[in-house]
Amino acid sequence: LLRFCFANALHDVLIHCDSALVVNQVNQIWSAENKPELKMFMTEAYGLLTAGHHKLIHVRGHGGNENATDNEGNARADELCNLVLDEHKEEYERVMAESKK
């Protein structure tokens, strides 16, 4: 998402994420020093986040079961996100390939 925002000159996007690990590492609250495989992604994401003046916030996940006390709308948000990603898969893959050049 951050690469897509950068490639399309989108700024000030509010990003909701249900992964506390991702949110806290990208926002540099938690260190990724002992995880070099994550640090590479965290460094890139933080750079893109700050360059675009985006905000990344944590939301409660759905827990994957009917009895979860988590945010009821999260499963629907995941479903909608996947529909959009599927619809724009070719565009996303093009942007990803260009960003690696």
N, C-alpha and C positions, 0 to 999 in steps of 0.2 A: 504494500500500500504506500509506504513512504517513497519507494522508488517511482511508483506511478505518479504520485503527487509532484515529485521533483521534475520528472520528465514532462509533465503537463503544466508546469508553473502554477500549481495550486498551493495556496498559502492559508494559514490559520485554520487548519482542519482539526476538529475535535475527534480524537480516536478513542473508542472504548475498547478495552481488552480484558478478557476474563482470566488472563494469566498474570498472577502477581509476580512471578519470576521475570517475565518479559517487561512489565511495566516498571518494576523497581530497578532492573538492570539498565534498561534504556534511559530511565530518568536519573541514573547514576546514584541511586539510593543504596543499592546492593552492588558489591564489587563482583567482577567477573574475572579477576586476576588469576584465580586458581582453576579457571575453566577456559583454556585458550580457544577451544572450539566454539565457545559462546562469546568470548570477548571480541572476536572479529565481527560478528553480527551486531553486537551491542554497540561497538564503536561506529560502524556504518549507520546504524539506526539513529544513534544520538546525533550524529552529524546531519543527517537528513531531517530529523525532527527539529533541530535548532535552526537550520538553514531555512526551513519553511515556516518557522514560527508556529509549528503545530503543538498541540497539547495531547499527551497520552495519559489517560486515566484508567484506573482499575474498576471493573464492575464485577459483581458476583456472578459466578458461573452457574450452569444448570445442573451439574452433578451427574447427568446422564440417567437419572431414574425418576419415576413418578413421585416418589416420596421425598425428593429433595426439597429442602426449605429455601433453596436458592431462588434467584430472580426468575420468575415464570416466563418472562419475555426473552430470556437468553437463548433458549432452544429455537424460537422463531427467528431471532436475529441471526443465528448460525445458518438456519435454512435460507433466509433471504440473502445473506452474504454469499453462500455457495451458489445460489441461482445467478447472482450478478457476476460472480467470478467465472462461472461456466459460460455465461453469455459473452464475456469479454476475454475469454481464454487466449485467443489468437493475439489480440492487442496486448494483453499482459505479457505473453511470451516474447513478442517483438520488443516491448519496452525493456524487459529483463535482459534480452540478448544485447540490445544497444547499450544498456548501462554497464555491461561487462567489458565493453570495448575500451 
